[in-house]
Amino acid sequence: MGPASKRNKKKKPSFRKLLKTSNLKLENKQKNRQFKQQSSAKKQRKEHRKLRQAITDVSHKTLKPLERYKKRPEGEEEEDEEEFLESLPVDMMDEDDLEQIRAMAKKASFLTRDISSCAPVHAKKRKSEQQVKKYEKMPRKMQQEEEKELIHLLPIKDKSGLIPQSMEKPVVPEAEEEEEPIDQDELNKEEEPESVPLLTPQEQLELRTERLTEKKLRIASLSSAVLADPHVNIKKLKELRAMLMETDPCIAVTVRKLVMVSLLEVFKDIVPSYRIRPLTEEEKATKVKKETLQLREFEEGLVSQYKFFLEDLEQTVKDWKQKKQKRSQAVSLQSYKGLAEVAIRCICDLLVALPHFNFHNNIVVMVVPLLSDPDRKVSEMCCEAVRKLLKQDKLGQASLAVVKVISGMVKGRNYKVKPEVLNCLHCLRIKEVEMKKDTEDTAPKKKFMSFKEKRTNLSRMQRKWKKAEEKLQKELLEAEASESKDKKIKLHTETLNIVFLTYFRILKKAQKSILLPSVLEGLAKFAHLINLEFFDDLLAVLYGLITSGDLTYRESLHCILTSFHILSGQGDVLNIDPLKFYNHLYKTLLTLHAGGTNEDTAIVLQCLDVMLTKRRKQVTLQRAQGFLKRLSTLGLHLLPDSCVGILAANRALMHTFPKCDILLDNEMQGSGVYLPELDVPEYCNPQNTALWELHLLKRHYHPMVRKFAAHLMKGAPSEGSGALSMELSRRTPVQLFEDYSVKDMTFNPPVAGPPSKKKEHFTIGDAFLDSELKTLIDAALQNESEQTSLDFTSQHTQQETSI
């Protein structure tokens, strides 16, 4: 046989394959049988539900039966039957028809189907049935009197108890309804019976209070029962959750809010400190102890009720967003917002309190889209919850889930989200990630030998000792918890990669977005963790943003700060000269806002620390002197808090570059004249000028500014008479600026007239002022008020003498 015949010959299926396919067919048949049983059981449950609903409807109505039948003796029944037959027009009917009518009279199924039967509504048609039988089984339309529908009114409370009230619903012809719709409330007012007295507002309020008290007691009893013994009373959670569907319009909103908050606290108390996984088929089939079975039932019931509770909360928020009117008018559309706010608060509490339990990722998916909600209260609530979660997350699993959802939302909405969404990422607790380093720097990790390597390289005794050694090594690793540390670093690395991916997307595609300040601030915080591969491109993008002119002053400061954070970390390895960033900061220093509160000063002080103090080896003396002179000029027109921070930065510069004390002398060094309008600090000849601004600042009204100016005039000594106190010398420029920052300051001039008892005309909110400054302000204002009062009395005496 040739190769062609071998190719065409079919392979016979093996016995194992046949057995496998037969097993699959058996499984499919069994699944189909189970599906049919489930569908029939579902139909039966539907029929039972309809039957129960019909029974409850009938029990609520107090209608008299249409006819009442009494049992008669057999003789009378035969006489009545004979009379009935005599009254019929028998002469026009055959005997077969009469027998058919008698048989039909005995069975009433030709009018209605038997409700109590369990057979499905749509049964299969049998081919053997004749057409006559099908025709006879069809229901006839008989002329019946229409049952009048009842409207249940509010009950009346009497000494004997509650008296139910009801009235007949008026019947309106269909033609009239189409032409002119009539309001139901007006009909109720017009046709209300005079015998039924209406409740006064006071009585309605008392009735509502009574019902609400009953519901509160019910909620409290169910909650306390579950908390007392959760393993036994776990089924009462279902009763408590059923109260979320309260239908009484008077108390529906309040009851639902109370039930939401109660369920929240109950779940926070009874939820275990581990994640509950579903049981496998083998575990379900095995026999276990009674205590284990009870624990399994408790865990299964807890997870199911927790899931249903989360679905109810999510549905409440969806109804508010979609403004979806429910069929039951228990809750109006105006109440949806209040219910949704309570539901969102419950979801946020569960997000923070139960990050280890089931369905936490589902809660994250519910909360993150609400971070950018138009409603300010909702967005602030969700942002605060996400910040708390990121701050307390130590392992990193919850942080990773939040970052993934935020990244997808920002990209899906085309970067049109609130800046608070990205500001939440600044709370990430990431300090260490896996960095790509050279092989020489990284220590080789211990790897266990494979079985093949052991067999080829080691003898039998050596393999035995090696096995015992590896077992001991693994136990030591478990004792040191090094595996959890490695897992934590991996999670942090993946989280930070997603954060940087989001930041780089915005820098590339949405440079004019309102998210740019948040991106630059985030890059400045996590810049020391960025991979070296992105440094060149990132610095080019940041400098392009600065020179474009589209950024605000604060955004350009963030760009500079981010660039130097990158260069001060791993960027030391790179040979990059950031001269253009130095020139830009030197040029824009004098544009710092001089009036009012100034939050940009803190960023400027951080930039000076990173650019000059920490990079002292890469900075020339001329550049340091140029910045020192420019900062002294800047301090003249700033508020006291910013001026103290600038002078503290000058002190740090004089300590870092001791040769800057040349500027404290009047003698000129070298040739040239100081050029203050030049934007390059190296070429403006700063060594040919002096810090004459310190003489003006020495006479400043703020005592701390005077103290720092005098300290700098003496050369900023660390010891001696001109040195600062230990507390001030240890504070950084940013900390000093925050200590003396004036957040809210207004001046109210004194009114001419007699001196008032109130001496404080400055309203300073959350400000830190020295006692000396307070006394100076009080004395100045007192002198001014006394002078105005003296002028007022002198004018008054002159007028009297002239009269």
Helices and strands as residue ranges (DSSP letters): H 3-8, H 15-60, H 74-87, G 90-92, H 95-106, H 131-137, E 150-157, E 162-168, H 174-179, H 184-190, H 201-228, H 236-242, G 243-245, H 252-270, H 281-285, H 290-322, G 333-335, H 336-353, H 360-367, G 368-372, H 376-392, H 397-412, H 419-423, G 424-427, H 451-457, H 460-480, H 482-509, H 516-525, G 527-529, G 532-534, H 535-548, H 553-568, G 570-573, H 579-588, G 589-591, H 600-608, I 609-613, G 616-618, H 621-634, G 635-637, H 640-656, G 658-664, G 681-683, G 686-688, H 693-697, H 703-713, H 726-730, H 733-739, E 744-747, E 762-765, H 771-802
